[in-house]
Amino acid sequence: MSADAGEQGKQDGAGGAEGAPAVLAEAVTLVKGRHRWTFVCGKGDEQRLLTYVAGLAGREGVPFDLFDAALVSHQITGRLHSGLNRVDEGEGTAH
């Protein structure tokens, strides 16, 4: 998972074992004024990203607030739900 805020970047252990390729979900990017955050996490690691985003919003001196965290969380959870709907629809047609 990673978060990139403009020129500053932060890596938080994406992927699995050393040398193993990570299966990435789509990136979620938030632009606020001159700041830009891009969040990416591996499939199945969305909860960890949500926890990170909430913690980022609580940091003093970081221009990323709870409203920003809510927007990013909404995008992440929306993608999770749309994926679940595709699985449900696919299972209903195979008999």
N, C-alpha and C positions, 0 to 999 in steps of 0.2 A: 504494500500500500504506500502511496506517496502523496504528499501535498506540496504544491509548488506555489509560493506566494511571490509573484513578480520575479525579482532577481534572486531571492532566497529560496532554497529548496530544502525539503526534509524527506528523508527516506525512512520508512518504518518497516523494513523486512518484508518485501513482496515475495511471493512465490513460496515454494516448498524447500526441498533439500538443495544443498549446494549443487549448482550446475543444472538443476532441473528447471525446465522452462515453466514460467508461470502462465496460467490460463487467466487472461485479463478480462474483466468486465469493461463496459464502456466507461469512458472518463466523464466525470461531472465537473464542469468548470463554472466558477462564479467570478464575475467581474464587478468590482465595486470601486468606482472612482479610478484611481491610478493603480489599484491593487487587483491582482488576479490570482485565484486559487484554482488548481486543478487537482481533483481527487481521483485516484485509481486504486482499485483493489482486485484481488483474485476472486474468482467465482467462489461463493460460499464463505467469503471473508467480509461480507457486508456489515455484519454486526460490529466487528472490530473497527471498521471505518466509521460507523455511526458513533461509536464511543469516542474515537479520536476527534471527530468533528465537534462533538459536544464539549470535549475538553479544550479544544482550540478556542471556542467561543468564551470560555471562562478565563482565558489568560489576560492578565493586565497588560496594556500597551499594544495589544493586537487588534487591528481594526476589523475584526471578524466577530460579530456579535451573535446573540441568540436567534435573532431573526434570520441572519445569514445561515446559521446552522439548521434552522427549520427548513429553509429553502433547499439546501443541499440534501437534507434527510428526506424531504418529500420526493426529490428526484430519484434518490437511491431506492427508496421503498416502492415507488411507482414502477420502477424497472423490475423489482422482485415480483410484484403482483402481476405484471403483464406476462412475465415468464411462467408463472404458475397457471395463468389462464390458458396459455398455449399448451401446456402439458395436459390440463383437464380436457380441453377441446380435442386434443389428439387421442386421448384414451377413449373418449366417447365414440369415436368413429371406427375403431378397429374391433371387429367381431368376426 
